[in-house]
Amino acid sequence: MTAHHGPGPVTPATAHPVRPLDGLRVVDLSTRLGTYTGRLFADLGADVVRVEPPGGVPERTVPPLTGDGTSLPFAFTEAGKRSVVLDLEDPGQAEQLERLLATAQVLVTSEGPARLRGRRLHPDDVTRRHPGLIHVSVSPFGLTGPWADRPASDLTLLAAGGLLALAGDPDLPPVRAWGEQTSVIAGVHAATAALIALLALEDGGHGQIVDVSAQEAVAHSLENAVQYVDLEGLVRARVGAGPAEAGTGLFACADGWIYLVGGLGGLPLAWDAITEWLQADGLQEAAQLRAPRWQERAWRRSASGVHRFRTLFERFAAPRTKRQLYEDGQRRGISIAPVSTPEDLLTSPQLTERGFFRQITVGGATLPFPGSPYRFDGLVVAPGDVPAAPGAHTRAVLDALPGNGPAVAPTPTPAGPKE
């Protein structure tokens, strides 16, 4: 990607080292549902301008908080962005937003169509005023359809997208994963689609509307649940921690749990390798796993088969750590992975070698911070600073807009608890 700060095709950058999206401007007007999209662009070098109302966005007060009251979830989604405060109810400041959009290639919003239309931010209206702009609209259910303006939360979107039906024990209510997972899922889909739209912008100079439904993004993330229906006529359900088939599932070990995959689609693909591993490391009882019935899917999926394999494997795993099991299994070509705690991740030799965690200052404290989910050879791609106060960059951004003199903008207001 090359440097540019106006509408239309992106033009060549001057000869200096650049990050992949250096020179690209993104205006982020999103709610919590869309904030991760902008973070992904910021990591890649885009100038992501987070437009906040006076006093800051509500996300600044979402717990957990640092000692000085900085929201850690906010720090995660806003790293690398610049904060501009504009009161869009004020005609003069609304005009400043229009000037800002005229310098951008991408706009990110994350509300339903009625709400956007009421704020003059519906993609149809925005792209009419700024035909060279890519409007990435992340919303709960998309811009059209009978649910387009239905309110939603992370919990209801997980349910509507189908993922909640797969989480938890079968005899208990479903379990919502921690954090705003739908924001992350929708953000990845939105950023990917926007990058494709940027290629079209470079080629033809025309903006586009990128309509991302969080519900559809969640449905697209159901792993192989849809394929099970198509190929086996089976609707997957919650299985909890217990395996649905012998050889596959969570198993206890000396310092926690590991996840083992002995087969896929009903085929015992790793069965022989697992049996040889257990026998070679001293579990002679594993010889019984060579009996013909273990090649039969019905037996492996029976309660007796599942229980018998679990008893054998956990006896083998009890004196061994997650890392030992992982390393040994991987060497034998077996799909096995540790169930990592946060402490495990911080000391992971793989993540340490790749420099995944970065030291970032958040709320006056230096913390290990999750890095970018991608790497580029020879380029620095990493999260940047967190905008400490709402409007910290208002004057710098607005003063630089074409036709602007010194900006008259709200004084940055420290974030505080919302009433």
C-alpha positions in Angstrom: 0.0 0.0 0.0 1.3 3.5 -0.8 1.0 6.9 0.7 -2.0 9.1 0.1 -4.3 11.5 2.1 -7.1 12.4 -0.3 -9.9 10.7 -2.2 -9.3 8.5 -5.3 -6.4 6.2 -6.2 -3.5 5.8 -3.8 -0.3 7.4 -5.2 3.3 6.3 -4.9 5.1 7.1 -1.7 8.4 8.8 -1.4 11.5 6.6 -1.1 11.6 5.8 2.6 10.8 2.7 4.6 7.1 2.3 5.0 4.7 0.0 6.8 2.1 -1.8 4.6 -0.6 0.8 5.0 1.6 3.9 5.7 -0.1 7.0 4.3 -3.6 5.5 4.5 -6.2 7.4 6.6 -9.0 5.7 8.4 -11.7 7.6 10.2 -13.1 5.5 13.0 -16.6 6.4 14.1 -17.4 3.0 15.4 -19.0 1.7 18.6 -17.5 -1.2 20.6 -18.6 -3.6 17.8 -16.3 -2.1 15.2 -13.3 -0.9 17.2 -11.1 -3.9 16.4 -11.3 -3.1 12.7 -9.5 0.2 13.2 -6.9 -1.4 15.5 -6.0 -3.9 12.7 -5.5 -1.0 10.3 -3.4 1.0 12.8 -1.1 -1.9 13.4 -0.4 -1.9 9.6 0.6 1.7 9.7 -2.6 3.5 8.7 -3.4 6.9 10.3 -6.5 5.8 12.2 -8.4 8.9 13.6 -10.8 7.9 16.3 -13.6 10.5 16.5 -15.0 10.7 20.0 -17.8 12.8 21.5 -17.1 15.4 24.2 -15.9 13.5 27.3 -14.9 10.4 25.3 -16.5 7.2 24.1 -18.1 4.9 26.7 -15.6 2.2 25.9 -13.0 4.2 27.9 -14.6 3.1 31.1 -15.1 -0.6 30.4 -13.4 -2.8 33.1 -10.9 -4.2 33.9 -9.1 -0.9 34.6 -5.6 0.0 35.5 -4.8 1.7 38.7 -5.4 5.2 37.2 -8.7 4.1 35.6 -7.5 3.3 32.1 -9.7 0.6 30.4 -7.6 -2.4 29.3 -10.2 -3.4 26.6 -10.1 0.2 25.3 -6.3 0.1 25.3 -6.4 -3.1 23.3 -8.8 -1.8 20.6 -7.4 1.7 20.4 -3.7 1.2 20.4 -2.1 3.2 17.6 -5.1 5.4 16.9 -5.3 9.2 17.3 -8.2 10.7 19.2 -10.2 13.7 17.9 -13.2 15.1 19.8 -16.0 16.5 17.7 -19.6 17.3 18.8 -21.5 16.2 15.8 -24.6 18.0 17.0 -22.8 21.2 16.4 -23.0 22.2 12.7 -19.5 23.7 12.7 -17.9 20.6 14.1 -20.0 18.4 11.9 -18.5 20.3 9.0 -15.0 19.5 10.4 -15.9 15.8 10.2 -16.8 16.3 6.5 -13.4 17.9 5.9 -11.8 15.0 7.7 -13.6 12.5 5.6 -12.5 14.3 2.5 -8.9 13.4 3.4 -9.6 9.7 4.2 -9.8 6.5 2.2 -11.8 4.5 4.8 -14.6 5.2 7.2 -15.6 2.6 9.9 -19.0 2.7 11.5 -20.8 0.0 13.5 -24.5 0.8 14.0 -27.7 -0.2 12.3 -29.0 1.7 9.3 -31.7 3.8 11.1 -29.2 5.1 13.7 -26.7 5.9 10.9 -29.3 7.7 8.8 -30.3 9.8 11.8 -26.7 10.9 12.1 -26.2 11.5 8.4 -23.8 8.6 8.3 -25.7 6.0 6.4 -23.4 4.6 3.7 -25.7 5.7 0.9 -25.4 9.3 2.1 -21.7 9.3 3.0 -20.6 7.7 -0.3 -22.7 10.2 -2.2 -20.9 13.1 -0.5 -17.5 11.3 -0.7 -17.5 9.0 -3.8 -13.9 8.1 -3.3 -14.4 6.8 0.2 -14.7 3.2 1.3 -17.4 3.0 4.0 -16.9 -0.1 6.1 -20.3 -0.6 7.9 -20.0 -3.2 10.7 -23.5 -3.7 12.2 -25.2 -6.5 14.2 -27.3 -7.8 11.3 -26.2 -5.9 8.2 -27.7 -2.9 6.5 -30.8 -4.6 5.1 -33.3 -7.3 6.1 -36.0 -7.4 8.8 -33.4 -7.5 11.7 -31.3 -4.6 10.4 -32.2 -2.3 13.2 -32.7 -4.9 15.9 -30.6 -4.1 19.1 -27.9 -6.7 19.9 -25.2 -7.5 22.3 -22.2 -9.8 22.2 -24.3 -12.6 23.8 -27.2 -12.3 21.4 -24.9 -12.1 18.4 -23.1 -15.3 19.5 -26.5 -16.9 19.7 -27.9 -15.6 16.4 -24.7 -16.6 14.6 -24.9 -20.2 16.0 -21.7 -20.2 18.0 -23.3 -20.2 21.4 -25.1 -23.5 20.6 -21.7 -25.2 20.5 -20.3 -23.8 23.7 -20.6 -25.6 27.1 -21.8 -28.8 28.5 -24.8 -30.6 26.8 -26.9 -30.8 30.0 -26.3 -27.2 31.0 -27.1 -23.8 29.4 -24.6 -22.6 26.8 -21.6 -20.6 27.9 -20.5 -17.3 26.4 -16.8 -16.9 25.8 -15.1 -14.2 27.7 -14.7 -10.7 26.1 -16.3 -9.2 23.1 -15.6 -12.0 20.8 -18.2 -10.9 18.2 -16.3 -7.6 17.9 -13.1 -9.5 17.2 -14.8 -11.8 14.7 -16.6 -9.0 12.9 -13.4 -6.9 13.0 -11.3 -9.5 11.2 -13.9 -10.0 8.5 -14.4 -6.2 8.1 -10.7 -5.5 7.8 -10.2 -8.2 5.2 -13.1 -7.0 3.1 -11.8 -3.4 3.4 -8.4 -4.4 2.1 -10.0 -6.0 -1.0 -11.9 -2.7 -1.5 -8.7 -0.8 -1.2 -7.2 -2.8 -4.1 -10.3 -1.7 -6.2 -9.8 1.9 -5.0 -6.2 1.8 -6.2 -7.2 0.4 -9.5 -10.3 2.5 -10.4 -10.5 5.4 -7.9 -14.0 4.5 -6.7 -15.1 4.0 -3.2 -17.4 1.2 -2.1 -19.8 0.2 0.7 -18.5 -2.8 2.7 -21.6 -4.2 4.5 -20.5 -6.5 7.3 -23.0 -8.4 9.4 -21.6 -9.5 12.7 -24.2 -12.3 12.7 -22.9 -13.6 9.4 -19.3 -13.2 10.5 -20.0 -15.4 13.5 -21.9 -18.0 11.3 -18.8 -18.0 9.0 -16.7 -18.9 12.1 -18.5 -22.1 13.0 -15.5 -24.3 12.0 -16.9 -27.4 10.4 -20.4 -27.3 11.8 -22.0 -26.5 8.5 -20.0 -29.2 6.7 -21.2 -31.8 9.3 -24.8 -31.0 8.2 -23.9 -31.2 4.5 -21.8 -34.3 4.6 -23.1 -36.4 7.5 -26.6 -34.9 8.1 -25.4 -34.2 11.7 -26.3 -31.0 13.6 -23.4 -30.5 16.0 -24.3 -29.7 19.6 -22.5 -28.9 22.8 -20.2 -31.7 24.1 -18.5 -29.8 26.9 -15.0 -30.9 28.0 -15.8 -34.6 27.3 -14.9 -36.0 23.9 -17.6 -37.1 21.6 -15.3 -39.8 20.2 -12.5 -41.8 21.6 -9.1 -40.2 20.9 -10.4 -36.7 20.4 -11.1 -34.1 23.1 -9.7 -32.5 26.3 -7.6 -34.7 28.6 -6.1 -33.9 32.0 -2.4 -34.1 32.5 0.2 -33.1 35.3 -0.3 -29.3 35.0 -3.6 -28.8 33.3 -5.2 -30.0 30.1 -4.3 -30.8 26.5 -6.5 -31.2 23.4 -5.9 -34.3 21.3 -7.3 -35.0 17.8 -7.2 -38.7 17.1 -9.5 -38.6 14.1 -11.5 -36.4 11.8 -14.9 -37.0 10.2 -15.2 -40.3 11.9 -11.9 -41.6 10.5 -9.2 -42.7 13.1 -6.4 -40.9 11.2 -3.9 -40.7 14.1 -5.0 -43.9 15.9 -2.0 -46.0 15.1 0.4 -43.1 15.9 -1.2 -42.6 19.3 -1.2 -46.3 20.1 2.5 -46.6 19.2 3.3 -43.5 21.3 1.6 -44.8 24.4 3.2 -48.2 24.1 6.7 -46.9 23.3 6.6 -44.7 26.4 5.7 -47.6 28.7 1.9 -47.9 28.8 1.7 -51.6 27.8 -2.1 -51.6 28.3 -2.4 -49.5 25.2 -1.9 -52.7 23.2 -5.7 -53.2 23.6 -6.2 -50.2 21.3 -5.1 -52.4 18.4 -8.2 -54.5 18.7 -10.3 -54.4 15.5 -13.3 -52.8 17.3 -11.3 -49.6 17.7 -11.4 -49.2 13.9 -15.2 -49.1 14.1 -16.7 -45.6 14.4 -19.7 -46.8 16.3 -17.5 -48.3 19.1 -15.2 -45.2 19.2 -18.3 -43.0 19.6 -19.9 -45.2 22.3 -19.8 -44.2 25.9 -17.8 -47.3 26.8 -15.2 -46.6 24.1 -14.9 -43.0 25.0 -14.5 -43.8 28.7 -12.0 -46.6 28.1 -9.7 -44.4 26.0 -9.9 -41.5 28.4 -8.9 -43.8 31.3 -5.9 -45.1 29.4 -4.7 -41.8 28.0 -5.1 -39.9 31.3 -3.1 -42.6 33.1 -0.4 -42.0 30.5 -0.7 -38.2 30.7 -0.9 -37.9 34.5 2.9 -37.6 35.2 3.6 -35.5 32.1 3.2 -31.8 31.5 1.4 -30.0 28.8 4.6 -29.0 27.1 6.0 -32.6 27.3 2.9 -34.0 25.7 2.7 -31.3 23.1 6.4 -31.7 22.0 6.2 -35.5 22.0 2.9 -35.7 20.1 4.0 -33.1 17.5 7.2 -35.0 16.9 5.0 -38.1 16.1 2.8 -36.1 13.7 -0.2 -36.2 16.1 -2.5 -33.2 16.4 -2.2 -32.1 20.0 -2.1 -28.8 21.7 -1.8 -27.5 25.3 -4.8 -25.6 26.8 -2.7 -22.5 27.6 -3.3 -20.1 30.6 -2.3 -16.5 30.2 0.9 -17.3 32.1 1.6 -20.1 29.7 1.2 -17.7 26.7 3.5 -15.1 28.2 6.3 -17.7 28.5 5.6 -19.6 25.3 8.9 -20.3 23.5 7.1 -19.9 20.1 5.5 -16.5 21.0 8.7 -15.3 22.7 10.9 -16.2 19.6 8.5 -14.3 17.3 8.4 -11.3 19.6 4.6 -11.4 19.7 4.2 -9.7 23.1 5.2 -6.0 23.1 5.9 -3.8 26.0 3.3 -1.0 25.9 2.7 1.8 28.3 -1.0 1.8 29.4 -2.2 4.1 32.2 1.3 4.8 33.4 2.2 1.1 33.7 4.3 -0.9 31.2 2.4 -4.1 30.3 3.0 -7.0 28.0 0.6 -6.3 25.1 -0.7 -8.7 22.5 1.0 -7.9 19.2 -0.3 -7.9 15.7 -1.7 -11.1 14.2 0.6 -10.8 11.1 4.2 -10.2 10.2 5.9 -8.7 7.2 9.5 -9.3 6.4 11.6 -6.3 7.0 8.7 -4.1 8.2 7.7 -3.1 11.7 4.1 -4.1 12.3 3.1 -3.6 15.9 0.5 -1.8 18.1 1.2 1.8 18.8 0.5 4.1 21.7 -2.9 4.3 23.3 -4.6 7.8 23.1 -4.5 8.8 26.8 -7.2 11.5 26.8 -10.2 12.1 24.6 -9.2 14.7 21.9 -5.5 14.4 22.5 -4.8 14.9 18.8 -7.8 17.2 17.9 -5.8 20.3 17.2 -3.0 18.5 15.3 -5.5 16.7 13.0 -7.9 19.5 12.4 -5.2 22.2 11.8 -3.8 20.0 9.0 -7.0 19.8 7.1 -7.1 21.6 3.7 -8.6 25.0 4.1 -8.5 25.0 7.9 -6.7 27.6 9.9 -6.0 26.9 13.6 -8.8 24.6 14.7 -11.4 25.7 17.1 -12.3 22.4 18.8 -13.4 21.2 22.2 -10.7 21.1 24.9 -9.6 17.5 25.5 -11.5 16.2 28.5 -10.1 13.4 30.7 -12.2 10.3 30.6 -14.2 9.7 33.7 -17.1 7.5 34.9 -20.2 7.8 32.9 -23.5 8.6 34.6 
